[in-house]
């Protein structure tokens, strides 16, 4: 979408779509975050540190207790990764 000023304005969804299939992000989570974000996930012990790989649009790809696994999976899917803190 082009604003009157002539500058492009992209929504968060537009930005996510730009990276679809190309960019993934890795996020450290604890088990309480998983339960809140993914209500359908099985019950997890409290206090677990986990790592999640998401597509650019926020689609979950992998949840693991091993950070390295997220990078391996991203490489398999040919995704460039970024980390969120």
N, C-alpha and C positions, 0 to 999 in steps of 0.2 A: 504494500500500500504506500502511496506517495502522498506526503502531507503538502499543504499549500506552500511551505517553505522550500519544497523541492527535495527535502531529505527523506530517506526511507525510514519508515517506522515498522518494526517487526514486533509481533507479539511473542510471548514466551513459547507459544505453540509453534509459531513460524520458525523460531530459532531451533526448537527441538527437531522439527521436520528437516531442517538443513543438515543435521547430523545423523539422521536416520540411516541405520545400516553402516555408518562410518565411524561414529563416535560412541563411546560408552563411558560411563563414569563409575568409579569405585568409591564405596562409602563404608566406613567403619560404623557398625551398629552394635548395640547391646540387645539382648533377647527381649527386653521390654519395648525397644523401638520396633522390633520385628512384629511383635504381637499387636502393637498399635497401628502399624502401617499395613500389615497383612493379616487381617482378622481370620482368614481361612487357614493360616499356618498352624501346624500342630503346637500344642503347649510346649514351651521351652523352659528349662530351668532358669531362674532369675540370675542376672549377673554375667551371663555368657557374653564374650566378645566375639562378634561375627563380622564377616565381610560380605558385602553385596556388590554385584555387578549389575548395572542397569543400562538399558539402551538410552540414547539421547532423549527420547520422549518419556523416560521414566519407567519403561517396561522392565520388570525384574527379569534377569537372565539367570543369575546364580546367587545362591546364598550358601556360605561355607564358613568354617572356622579357620581356614587357611588362606591368608592374604595372597600368597603366590598363586593359588588356584584361580583367583579372579583374573590375574594377568595371563595365565595360560589359556583360559577360556576366551578372553578377549582376543588373544592372538589367533586362536582357532577360528574365531568368527571374523577375523580381519578388522577388528575395531581398534581405533586409536583411543587410548585411555586417558582420562583425567581423574584426579582424586578430589573428593569433596571433604572438607573438614567441618 
